[in-house]
Amino acid sequence: MADSAKEAWNEVGDKFGEWSRLLGEKYRKRGEELGTTADEDRKKLDDAIQTVTRQLDQAFTSFGETLRDPEAKQQLKEATKSFGDALSTTFSEVGEQIRSKLGSSGSSGSSGSSGSATQAD
């Protein structure tokens, strides 16, 4: 499975690389058509595109390697468990607060429904 994940992330890097090259080509072509972009500006943009491409490659490669690392998998598992526990605790506390609010005003409210039937009679 690690090989298929590696191949998938390599494909992501390749696709973004292809896309950035197309963007650069279209930008240069448009600049030539307009005649307004100086060579220095084109060079700066080319450098920026290459930097972005390298950064994306580094980010996606690091992400893929982290997903394949057994220690990182365990840490992610523990982090998601902690996240789930925190959500569960939070919802329990909110539920308790709602019940206590409803309990203090809801005790008349829950007997109020039978009480309102009595009042209606």
Secondary structure, 3 states (H helix, E strand, C coil): CHHHHHHHHHHHHHHHHHHHHHHHHHHHHHHHHHCCCCHHHHHHHHHHHHHHHHHHHHHHHHHHHHHHCHHHHHHHHHHHHHHHHHHHHHHHHHHHHHHHHHHHHHHHHHHHHHHHHHHHC
